[in-house]
Amino acid sequence: MSATDGIFKSLCFTGGVAAGLALRESFVFPGWEWQVFVSVLFLLPAPLTYFFWKKGQKKENLFLFCVFVTGLFCGGLGGSDAGWSALRDAWLSPQRFALRLRALIGHIPYPHEDTAPLVTALLTGERSGLSREIRQAFRASGASHLLALSGMHVGLLCLVAEKALGIFGNRPVWKKLRGGLLVALCGFYTLAVGAGPSIVRAFFFLLLRQLALLLERKVRPSDILSGALILQLCITPDALKSIGFQLSYLAMAGIVFLMPRLSALYTGKWFKKIWELCALSLSCQVFTGPLVWWKFGTFPPYFLLTNLLSAPLMTLLMLSSLMSVGTAALGMDGTVVYTINDALAGALIFSLDVIAGM
């Protein structure tokens, strides 16, 4: 199977979900009539098999049509209160954990009052405590994506967890156990912070990658992208209407398809990391920029500078925030850790303020 096969199948499925959502919102059918209507569409491929066979079409054409109609079925019958939201509401312990985490961060004695709300937003996705000035700085500088829980947050969480679990060694049995614990930990965190479209996508990326490692199979990034897209739309087809969902997958498509080509343009050893960060930023912006302009009518002109400054600061800020939370949870004296965490938060806010005012 070529690298584009999985993407093409996932696009067919996504188109079916979009059509199902559009039909469901356009036609006011009672529940049983709508189900009969979509079920008839779902069964259409059976009589069409003869048509495809007589015309000499490849079997892939029929398969793609079945994939499209399956997406149509999911989009037509999927409810807004199904899937991850229902699972999140059923599991109260992750929600209680998130509330306790927010309360714990709120009691950390940071030197500046803006630090605790920013750390809360970065770790739990709760932005209500952020001041209007800070929100405007993130928005005007093109750094709003930093406040959306996504792959960066899951990646750092996995990095810390992997280092902590590394004491058990690298024997095959421990590697499998470590992978299972990472999936469970990230799944719990995904539910605790509200299971937004971006972080659910990141969780599915982790899940599929760990499954590939467990089965000792090499999986292309494009296959993981396609699999995560189909899985998420199967569980919550209404997520397709979310701007966060759309931007998340467009950004990942840029990273998967465009970033390797941009990174290959520079073959030198000097400034290689800086060029890779530029390639990452450009790849995401090329794929997400048109949608942002269409939806919001804005385009951050200094996005490259924003990402070059904010990426290392965000990594250090997230790690120091995790250290601060761990120190506070253990009841230890964390004056030095809190001060470093506060300084990094202040540096991030200051740099975004400068860029926003340019």
Order of alpha helices (4+ residues) and beta strands (2+ residues): alpha-alpha-alpha-alpha-alpha-alpha-alpha-alpha-alpha-alpha-alpha-alpha-alpha-alpha-alpha-alpha-alpha
